[in-house]
Amino acid sequence: MAMRPLLLMPEILLFLGGLVVLLSGSFLARDRQWVARVLAAAVLVASAVAAALNLSGPAEMAIEGTFTVDVTTGVARIVADLGVLVVLALASDEIAGSPREGETYALMLFSTAGTLILAGADDLLVLVVGFLLASIPLYGLIGIARTPAGAESAMKTYLLGSLLGILMLLGVTVLYGVTATTSYAVLGDRLADAPAGAVAAGGVGVLAGLMFKAGGVPGHFWVPDAAQGAGGAVAAFLTTIPKVGAVIAAYRLVDVLPDTLAGPLLVGLLAVASMTLGNLAAYWQTDPRRLLGWSTVSQVGYLLVPVAVAGRSDLALPSLLLYLAAYTVTNLSAFALTTAFPDSRNLESYRGMGRANPWLGASLVVALLGLVGTPPTIVFVGKLTTTAAAWDAGHAWLAVAVFVNTVASLFYYLRWIAPVYGHGHRDGSEDAEASHDPALTTARIFSASAAVVTAALSVGLGLGAGLLWRVIA
Amino acid sequence: MLSLIVFFPLAAALVLLSLPRLSDTASRWAWVAVAAVDLALVVTVWVRYETPAPGRLAFEQQVEWIPGVNSSYHVGVDGLSLPLIAMTAVIFLACAVYALRETDRPRLQAALFLFLQSVSMGLFVSADLIVFFVFFDLSIVAMYFVIAGWGHGDAARSALKFFLYTFLGSLALLVGFIGLYIAADPHTFDMVALSEQTPLAGSPLAGGLVLAAILLGLAVKTPTVPFHTWLPPAHTDAPAIGSAVLAGVLLKMGTYGFVRIAMPMLPDAWRAWAWVILAVGVVSVVYGALVALAQTDLKRMIAYTSVNHMGYIVVAVGAAGLVAGDTGEARSIAVTGAVTQMVSHGLITGALFLLAGVLRDRAGSYDLGAYGGLAAPAPRFAALFAVGAFASLGLPGFSGFIAEFQILTGSIAAAPVTAIAVLGILITAALFLLALQRIFTGQTRGRSTGFSDVRPPELWSVGMLLLLSVLIGVFPRPLLDVVEPASHALIDLVGR
């Protein structure tokens, strides 16, 4: 056991990079804040490259065996880094030249570092550190827009995060109390002999904290509010990046929980509750960002399916990583379409968008049908492999639940797609050309490009899923 | 070769999309040219086709796709799929010709239909369940945009209904596919391997559930009673060429799934549930015909006759599962009839929907009561429609007769009770004669006045489909020679 800090290079880069961005942002004039943005982007690229260089190596332990650097951590690093890079592109349209621009980037980098620590944590205490480092910058990010809705959702997130964070600490305490260790390597053996009730209480507590980070039931209440109330780039960030760490952390945790506990059943029920609730709540939303916020709750449900069968099927881990990458790409594409038209905060205001901007219309269709899991997008491969994993582990009911929910989700995504290619306006004017909302004719350039690129990527990755699989399996 | 047939239209669609300045006329003719080339490629395959060994495929190609779940891009043809590929190519060419007069965004329409053609071709040649599913789902997406984008009436609502229904079906199908995958050892999605293995042979309960999931998916798409309610609104509000493709090609994806996936991979479960399938088929035949008889809207009427015609196919495949004694030969005739019916229904119903499109184009209504004495102002239209109607009711000399005769011969030999289905033919005959009478005979009145006769694109497209139906009706041998070995092989597989 040794420190081996070099293995943590991607996280260190993110954290130090965050500090540099914070400092340079403070000293730069408001119209020169793009320098901070470029710095942040460079840091992310460097972190992703460092992660990629480590990817092919064998699994290694850092910081005295409390942090695992394996393929899973590596994939999480690359996905999160590149995901934040896309978020920066959205921010270039939205908050360029605004006050606190540099601080926003710094907070994003800190939160990403925390997320990655969550993903690699192999020790309950490191898990808590990661949780706090990922959460605290997030509260600031949500409220940084300084709008009434932003303040409200920041408050809500903070309260829920504190509550579930305390539950998590309590869970860690209980697990430590019955096993006298916090290291997963030892935890697995000792938990089997520990009293089942205490293990259950501890496990549930830790899971509760992770569900807050992932935005799954029961810690999901903040997600739709924050997605609606925060700025567009922040909304894209908070519905995507924290999930990468939280879901992987949940996987690692469930993997060490003993068979005395019905862990798979519990996580499976949480998964079904998340997907069902997210879908039902999304049905009649009219704000696209709030709709997407609820849709991410349901997506967490799908992500929890392989978590539920952690270690019980060979497909579970690769399918989880594949789905995480797929979800990140596709969800960012959908959010990019909301930041491309910042004034269109109503599904109906997208009427005729597909005719005015054919590329963006096509991207919207790909992104939303991608979230449904329509082939050949990468989410389809993710859904296919995760459900196969669940079935393989003997939980066919989870697979059925996923598909029933997928049908249910189609309806609200179509509610957004339909006006995009709809004729004219509701008031009956048939002249499609004349009825274009002026807000739709000029898409923000960075968001629009990001939307098209990520949509293309979601199809491209789906077609090349075999290559991706070889990397992660 | 098969991949070229599948992806050439898609490539052409992408080229069309990337040329926003292309003139409307050029787009329309480019579409016709691409469809014609694709048909030529299919003809080449047909000429070079040699019947593969039972359980194998001709013109096979296989490339690794998702090795983690043993899914590969695997394509190939046999006697079950080759006729459908040919029919698909013909119908899309007919649609391209028909659309030469299209004025509403012809470039986008051409691209969308070429995409749909790629998807349909891909489905019929796929030999991997996931590849099959990918194309199955994409066909739904493409048809949604055809109806929502170029439809009329309450198109948005009909398109949504179509999407939700068939998407539900497709996911049920996917559940069944994953069930097959998990049961197979080693796990695989490859159709050829699964047909060899028959993974769920030993477990009636699991086999029955997986078959139920697959049947649900295919029954929605086919559609059979009681899953047919999406079909009439989708057809009524779809554009003419959309209806032709929907009825001609997309419905076949359901019945093709029966013979390609359900029967060879789950023979035990299929035999156990053959009576249920047979009953659903008979009900579809009779119910579809009766409801069609009651319609006053021409497109809804044709849509319900589709339920009736597809019902015959379900009867045939159900009867094929009634393994008993020496009925093997009869059951193989029924399967041959089923495949012939898929081709025949595609050609004839495609032609009828295109003709219904002419009605809407000239007079803006499908209401049978709004017309009368149309034969006087539009004699060629009347002649084409009469030929289509007679072909559809199964008159000898047309492909429908060959198909339905074989289906009924085979099915009645295997299960005499299927004779009830003959009733369907009788009712269909009555309803088509009634429709002919109301639209074409008597005094020229209502919307018939000032009706201009069919124009060359309409004549050529409809004529092409009906001519093929007559050719198959008179010289069925070339088609049957391809189908028969495959249906023998299928009956052997079901009898295992």
Interface residues (C-beta under 8 A of the other chain):
Chain A: L315 P318 P358 L369 T374 P375 P376 F380 V381 L384 T385 T387 A388 W391 D392 A396 A399 V400 F403 V404 T406 V407 L410 F411 L414 A418 Y421 G422 A465 G466 W469 R470 A473
Chain B: P20 E64 W65 I66 P67 G68 V69 I130 F133 V134 D137 L138 V141 F145 A148 G149 A156 L160 F163 L164 F167 L168 L171 A172 L174 V175 I178 G179 Y181 I182 H187
